[in-house]
Amino acid sequence: MERPVSPPSVAALERLVQERPLPRHVGIIMDGNGRWAEMRGLPREEGHREGSNSVREVTRCARRVGVQAITLYAFSSQNWARPAEEVAALMDLLREYLESERTEILENGIRLNAIGEVEKLPRFVKEPLDRLRADSADNTGMVLTLALSYGGREELAQAARRMAEAACKGELTPAQLDTQTFESYLWTNGLPPLDLVVRTSGEQRISNFLLWQLAYAELCFSDVLWPDFKTEAFLRCLAQYQQRERRFGLTSAQVKREDSQRAKA
């Protein structure tokens, strides 16, 4: 009788992931904090606090394996409608994160970025955010983007508004409007193409996250609640991505032929 094959250890899984092509840019919808806390009879704020530990662990893992950019859906445009005490707790946690992770971000060459209507953030959050963004601006390692007061529809609307303003000033003509030009007006301008979007907690929807950017992104839905989503869960999502064939509208035969040609080059 054959013995069952044991799953690889976390260290072995990490080595395996590093040996294969990685997604350049990973977006994560961090869902399940509230449910995690409620299941344990705790205030929702405790779920958000434990979730910040997952942010730290997943970010470290992404940097170690070589992901170029990671974007975390930290606070949506619609989250402002949540109970005032929960919003206040989230803002306090965000400030705490920015202050506690400042040294690690700077010492590891990470560039902190933020997208969204960040001007809506309270001053006690926006000031340390702006300082860390400025102080890490020249870093050349992984880009860590926080999506704050962010919404995909809102991003598209502001891009259209800015293009309309440019057209009114004579800086943009209809003939110049193509996908590349449009992307230059998005908050994510300058980031690598989005290759993978992960959503935790078992929900299978996008929730207004990076709507334009995920046109050719792979989607990975994990049943793990975000506070429990640590290194192993993240690596398994990367491994799942690596098992998929990226065709971009081509046939499998065309993709294999192009891969073969690149290997010979």
C-alpha positions in Angstrom: 0.0 0.0 0.0 1.4 3.4 -1.0 1.9 6.0 1.6 0.1 9.3 1.1 2.3 12.0 -0.2 2.8 14.7 2.4 2.3 18.3 1.3 5.5 20.3 1.0 6.6 22.4 4.0 6.2 26.1 3.8 9.9 26.6 3.2 9.9 24.0 0.4 6.8 25.6 -1.1 8.5 29.0 -1.1 11.5 27.6 -2.9 9.3 25.9 -5.4 7.4 29.2 -6.1 10.7 31.1 -6.5 11.7 28.6 -9.3 8.8 29.5 -11.5 7.6 32.7 -13.2 6.0 35.0 -10.7 3.2 37.4 -11.1 4.7 40.9 -11.5 1.9 42.6 -9.6 -0.5 41.1 -7.1 -3.6 42.8 -5.8 -5.3 41.5 -2.7 -8.9 42.1 -1.5 -8.4 41.5 2.3 -11.8 40.2 3.3 -13.1 38.5 6.5 -11.7 40.6 9.4 -15.1 41.2 10.8 -16.3 37.6 10.5 -13.1 36.4 12.1 -13.7 38.5 15.1 -17.4 37.7 15.4 -16.7 34.0 15.2 -14.6 34.4 18.3 -17.0 36.7 20.2 -14.6 39.7 19.7 -15.2 43.3 18.6 -14.8 43.7 14.8 -11.8 46.0 15.5 -9.9 43.0 16.8 -10.3 41.3 13.5 -8.8 44.3 11.8 -5.9 44.3 14.2 -5.1 40.7 13.6 -5.5 41.4 9.9 -2.7 43.9 10.1 -0.4 41.0 11.1 -1.4 39.3 7.9 -0.5 42.4 6.0 3.0 42.3 7.5 3.6 38.6 6.9 2.2 38.6 3.3 4.2 41.7 2.4 7.4 40.2 3.7 6.8 37.0 1.8 6.0 38.8 -1.4 9.3 40.7 -1.1 11.3 37.6 -0.4 10.1 35.6 -3.3 10.5 38.5 -5.8 7.1 39.9 -6.5 7.6 43.4 -8.1 4.5 45.0 -6.7 1.6 44.3 -4.3 -1.5 46.3 -3.9 -3.6 45.9 -0.8 -7.3 47.0 -0.8 -7.1 48.5 2.7 -10.1 50.9 2.7 -12.7 51.3 0.0 -14.6 54.4 -1.0 -17.7 52.7 0.3 -16.1 51.8 3.7 -16.7 55.4 4.8 -20.4 54.4 5.3 -19.5 51.8 8.0 -20.2 52.6 11.7 -18.2 55.6 12.8 -16.5 53.7 15.6 -15.3 51.1 13.1 -14.0 53.7 10.7 -12.2 55.4 13.5 -10.6 52.2 14.6 -9.5 51.4 11.0 -7.9 54.9 10.8 -6.1 54.4 14.1 -4.8 51.0 12.9 -3.6 52.5 9.6 -1.6 55.2 11.4 -0.2 52.6 13.7 0.8 50.5 10.8 2.5 53.4 9.0 4.5 54.2 12.1 5.5 50.7 13.1 6.5 49.6 9.6 8.3 52.7 8.6 11.8 51.4 9.5 11.3 48.0 7.9 10.0 49.6 4.7 12.9 52.0 4.4 15.6 49.4 5.4 14.3 46.9 2.9 14.2 49.2 -0.1 10.4 49.1 -0.4 8.6 52.0 -2.1 5.3 52.9 -0.4 2.6 54.0 -2.8 -1.0 55.0 -2.2 -4.0 55.1 -4.6 -7.5 56.5 -4.1 -9.0 59.7 -2.8 -6.3 60.0 -0.1 -7.2 63.6 0.5 -10.2 62.4 2.3 -8.1 60.7 5.0 -7.8 62.4 8.4 -4.7 64.4 8.9 -3.3 62.1 11.5 -3.2 59.4 8.9 -2.4 61.4 5.8 0.7 63.1 7.3 2.6 59.9 8.2 1.5 58.4 4.9 2.8 61.4 2.9 6.1 61.4 4.8 6.7 57.7 4.2 5.8 57.9 0.6 8.2 60.8 0.2 11.0 59.2 2.2 10.7 55.9 0.2 10.2 57.4 -3.2 13.7 56.6 -4.4 13.7 53.0 -3.2 14.0 50.4 -6.0 12.7 47.3 -4.3 9.1 46.0 -4.3 6.3 48.6 -4.5 3.8 48.3 -1.7 0.6 50.2 -2.7 -2.2 50.8 -0.2 -5.6 51.4 -1.8 -7.2 53.9 0.5 -10.6 55.5 0.1 -10.3 53.7 -3.2 -12.9 52.6 -5.7 -12.4 51.3 -9.3 -15.4 53.2 -10.6 -14.2 56.3 -8.8 -10.7 55.8 -10.4 -12.2 55.5 -13.9 -14.4 58.6 -13.3 -11.5 60.7 -12.2 -9.4 59.6 -15.2 -12.3 60.6 -17.6 -12.6 63.9 -15.8 -8.9 64.7 -16.1 -8.9 63.7 -19.8 -11.9 66.0 -20.4 -10.0 68.8 -18.7 -6.9 68.1 -20.8 -9.1 68.2 -23.9 -10.7 71.5 -23.0 -7.2 73.0 -22.6 -6.2 71.6 -26.0 -3.7 69.2 -24.5 -5.5 66.1 -25.7 -7.3 65.3 -29.0 -9.7 62.4 -29.6 -7.2 60.8 -31.9 -4.7 60.5 -29.0 -7.2 58.6 -26.8 -6.2 54.9 -26.8 -5.8 52.4 -24.0 -2.2 53.5 -23.3 -3.2 57.1 -22.9 -6.1 56.2 -20.7 -3.9 54.2 -18.4 -1.6 57.2 -18.0 -4.5 59.0 -16.2 -5.2 56.1 -13.7 -3.9 56.2 -10.2 -2.0 53.0 -10.9 0.1 54.7 -13.7 3.7 53.4 -13.4 2.9 50.1 -11.7 3.6 46.8 -13.4 0.6 45.1 -15.2 -1.7 43.4 -12.7 -1.2 39.6 -13.1 -3.1 38.2 -10.1 -5.9 39.3 -7.8 -6.5 37.3 -4.6 -9.7 37.6 -2.5 -9.9 36.0 0.9 -12.8 34.7 3.0 -14.6 32.7 0.3 -16.4 35.6 -1.4 -16.2 35.5 -5.2 -16.6 39.1 -6.4 -14.3 42.0 -7.2 -16.0 44.7 -5.1 -15.0 47.7 -7.2 -11.2 46.9 -7.1 -8.9 47.7 -9.9 -11.6 47.3 -12.5 -9.6 48.4 -15.5 -6.3 46.7 -14.4 -7.8 43.2 -14.0 -8.7 42.8 -17.6 -6.2 40.0 -18.0 -5.5 39.2 -14.4 -5.8 35.7 -13.0 -8.3 35.5 -10.1 -7.7 33.4 -7.0 -10.5 33.0 -4.4 -9.4 31.7 -1.0 -11.7 30.4 1.7 -9.3 31.6 4.4 -10.4 34.6 6.4 -7.8 37.5 6.1 -6.6 37.4 9.7 -5.7 33.7 9.1 -4.2 34.3 5.7 -0.5 34.1 6.3 2.6 33.0 4.4 1.5 29.5 3.4 -1.9 30.7 2.1 -0.3 33.4 0.0 2.3 30.9 -1.4 -0.5 28.6 -2.4 -2.2 31.4 -4.4 1.1 32.1 -6.1 1.5 28.4 -6.9 -2.0 28.3 -8.3 -1.2 31.2 -10.6 1.9 29.4 -11.8 -0.1 26.4 -12.9 -2.3 28.5 -15.2 -1.6 29.2 -18.9 -1.6 32.9 -19.7 -2.9 33.3 -23.2 -3.9 37.0 -23.6 -6.3 36.1 -26.5 -3.9 33.7 -28.2 -4.4 29.9 -28.6 -2.5 27.4 -26.5 -0.4 26.4 -29.5 0.6 30.0 -30.1 1.6 30.5 -26.5 3.7 27.3 -26.5 5.4 28.4 -29.7 6.3 31.8 -28.3 7.6 30.2 -25.1 9.7 27.9 -27.1 11.1 30.8 -29.2 11.9 32.8 -26.0 13.7 29.8 -24.5 15.9 29.4 -27.6 16.7 33.1 -27.7 
